[in-house]
Amino acid sequence: MAVPTLCVVVRRDISGGLATAQAIHAATSYAKDNPTKTTLWADGRVIVLTCSSEILWELMGFVDYTAPVSGFYEPDMAGALTAIAFDGASLAQARKMFSLALME
């Protein structure tokens, strides 16, 4: 059986410390929004990827059709979408749709 994975994707143009905070915000939002799903990856792993702001929006829309997804909108950045979190089971499909060169 595959190890449950939470996937967090953060905008590439955000600096280290702020990017870390955004990733935590998105993961926390996912846990709050999806309490039954959260237990599935609690003993699993978390991966963090980056992509451009444009791809982040497209990825959120794509994942939203296949699995629960939570986004974080940073108030200090005029409410901009800075990170999303979703069940890693959707990552394989997302990678087929979005070039791996755009996600690191």
Disulfide bonds with the S-S distance in Angstrom:
none
